[in-house]
Amino acid sequence: EVQLQASGGGLVQAGGSLRLSCAASGFTFDDYAKGWFRQAPGKEREGVSCISSSGGSTFYADSVKGRFIISSDNAKNTVYLQMNSLKPEDTAVYYCAASRYASGGSQVGQYNYWGQGTLVTVSS
């Protein structure tokens, strides 16, 4: 059974940091690109960041570039999202996902497996 278990969300003040983790099981982790998406109330799910299956390339949405860092530990089957300098507009449910496309991507349709989401709330 494929599972992606996201954790690490919570309430933080603006300017603070959080690190999200996503532990994967049930598929060959190394063969998949991994991504983080978020969905704020009343908005569509959007791509935040992704990392290729090899770990050699990454993508960041313009809104988080320079503040968020994605990384992957293949030995632990875990992908992380380090979020720094958080802003109230970063408030959303964050989802991790895995894609058979080696390079991943920023579109929801490019991903095959999804985690359950973890809520990040940034207060002003």
PyMOL commands that set and color helices and strands:
alter all, ss='L'
color gray80, all
select helices_A, chain A and resi 29-31+88-90+108-110
alter helices_A, ss='H'
color red, helices_A
select strands_A, chain A and resi 3-7+10-13+18-25+33-39+46-51+58-60+68-73+78-83+92-99+113-114+118-123
alter strands_A, ss='S'
color yellow, strands_A
deselect
rebuild
show_as cartoon
